[in-house]
Amino acid sequence: MNETGVKKSLNRILKADDSVLVFPYCQPCSAGVHDIVGCKSTTITQDMVGKKVGLFISIEVKRDDAKLTYSPGQALFARKVEAVNGLPFLVHNKTEMLEQFTERGIPLSPNKK
């Protein structure tokens, strides 16, 4: 599957989860901004038990045959996301994305509509 197809597939999964807000793709975006950017609602800290907050996420998608590495601009953006306690992701496909969300303790739960 090409990168455009993977992006569409990932966006469908993310948009099916009511706790995720995916920002529209911008053209042109600032150099280094990842392919999919959004916010996932997450319950945090003992003080906030039962309340939801947005967790900033960014997902950079690479073709299946491409190295799973950031460009210099993308690496800088990922560091900026991490600096504000957001979560950058670097994936080839939906399986990797779902695994990484689960590994980081924020599994996606698409609604069955």
C-alpha positions in Angstrom: 0.0 0.0 0.0 1.4 3.5 -0.8 1.7 6.2 1.8 -1.5 8.0 0.8 -3.4 4.7 1.2 -1.9 4.1 4.6 -2.7 7.6 5.7 -6.4 7.2 4.7 -6.5 3.8 6.5 -5.0 5.3 9.7 -7.3 8.3 9.6 -10.4 6.0 9.3 -9.3 4.1 12.5 -8.5 7.3 14.4 -11.8 9.0 13.4 -13.8 5.9 14.5 -12.6 6.5 18.1 -14.7 9.3 19.7 -11.7 10.1 22.1 -9.5 11.2 19.2 -9.6 14.5 17.3 -7.6 14.5 14.1 -6.6 17.9 12.7 -7.3 18.4 9.0 -4.3 18.1 6.8 -2.7 21.4 5.9 -1.2 22.2 2.6 1.4 23.6 2.8 2.4 22.8 6.4 5.5 23.9 8.2 8.5 21.8 7.3 8.7 18.7 9.5 5.1 18.6 10.6 4.0 15.0 10.7 1.4 13.5 8.3 -1.4 13.0 11.0 -1.7 15.3 14.0 -4.4 15.1 16.6 -5.4 14.9 20.2 -6.5 11.8 22.1 -8.6 12.1 25.3 -6.9 10.3 28.2 -7.5 9.9 31.9 -4.5 11.1 33.9 -3.2 11.5 37.5 -4.8 10.6 40.8 -6.1 14.2 41.2 -8.0 13.9 37.9 -9.5 10.4 38.2 -12.6 10.3 36.1 -11.8 13.5 34.1 -10.6 13.5 30.5 -7.8 15.6 29.0 -6.4 15.8 25.6 -3.1 14.1 24.8 -1.3 15.6 21.9 -0.2 13.0 19.3 1.5 13.2 16.0 2.0 10.3 13.5 4.5 10.3 10.8 3.7 7.6 8.1 6.4 6.0 5.9 5.9 3.7 2.9 6.3 0.0 3.7 9.6 -0.1 1.8 11.0 3.0 3.4 13.3 3.2 6.4 11.5 3.9 9.6 13.4 7.1 10.4 12.5 10.8 10.6 13.9 13.5 8.4 15.8 16.1 10.4 12.8 18.4 10.4 10.5 15.6 11.5 12.9 14.6 14.2 12.9 18.2 15.5 9.1 18.2 15.5 9.0 14.9 17.4 11.3 16.3 20.0 9.1 19.4 20.4 6.0 17.1 20.8 7.8 15.1 23.5 8.9 18.3 25.2 5.3 19.1 25.9 4.6 15.5 27.0 2.9 14.7 23.7 3.5 11.4 21.9 5.0 11.3 18.4 4.6 8.1 16.4 6.6 6.8 13.5 4.8 3.9 11.6 4.6 2.0 8.3 1.0 0.8 8.7 -2.1 0.5 10.9 -0.8 -2.6 12.7 2.3 -0.7 13.9 0.2 2.3 14.9 -2.2 0.2 16.9 0.7 -1.7 18.6 2.5 1.6 19.5 -0.7 3.1 21.0 -1.2 -0.1 23.1 2.5 -0.2 24.1 2.2 3.4 25.4 -0.9 2.6 27.4 -3.4 4.5 25.3 -5.1 1.7 23.2 -7.5 2.9 20.6 -11.1 1.7 20.9 -13.0 2.3 17.7 -16.7 2.6 18.2 -18.8 0.1 16.6 -21.3 2.2 14.6 
